[in-house]
Amino acid sequence: MNNLINRYTYREEWSEEDQAYISRCLEFPSLSAHGTTAEESLVEIKTVVQFVLEDLEKNGEDVP
């Protein structure tokens, strides 16, 4: 499953409003994660995606 998270497309950007970096996964547009650095936010979004993938698989749902 860990290799699956690297198959997705991630984007990090600075949010002036939040004063933090925000990362998103393009294949899961409703997910986002914050961090004080771009790298930290990327690690966080990958953790969130990993959780979602495990949940989808556990419930027998299709993994995009």
N, C-alpha and C positions, 0 to 999 in steps of 0.2 A: 504494500500500500504506500510506503514512503516514496517509492519511485513515481507513483501516480501524481503526487503533489507537484513534482517538477515538470509535468507535462502541461500544466496550466499556464496562463498568461497573467503576469502580475504587473502592477503599476504602482509606483510610489510617487507622491507629490507632497509639497509643502502646503499646509493650510495656515494662512495668515490668521484666520478667524480662531482656529483652535490652538495656534502656536505649537503645532506638532506636525510630524509627517504622517500621512494617511496612505495606507496601502489597500489596494483592492485586487480582487481576482476577477478578470473579465468574464470568465465563464460562470461566475456566481456573483452577479452585480449587486445583490442585496448585502453582501458581506464586506466588511471593512475592518481595519485595525489601525491603531495609533501607536506612535513611538516617538521618542526624542530624537532618533536618527532614522534615516531611510532604511538602514540595515535592520534596526530594531523593529520597525513597522513591518518589514518584509518577513522577518521571523514570526511575528505575531499573526499575520494573515495566513501564513502557511500552517500554523498551528490550528487556526480556525478551520481552514479548508480540510485539514487532516481529520478533525473532529466530525465535520459534515460528511466526508466520504465514508468514514467508519459507520456513522449513523445510517446513511443511505444503504450501505451494504448490509448492515445488521437487519434492517427492515425489508430487505429484498427489493429495494427500489433501484431504478436505473442510475448508474453513475455516469454523469456527462463526460 
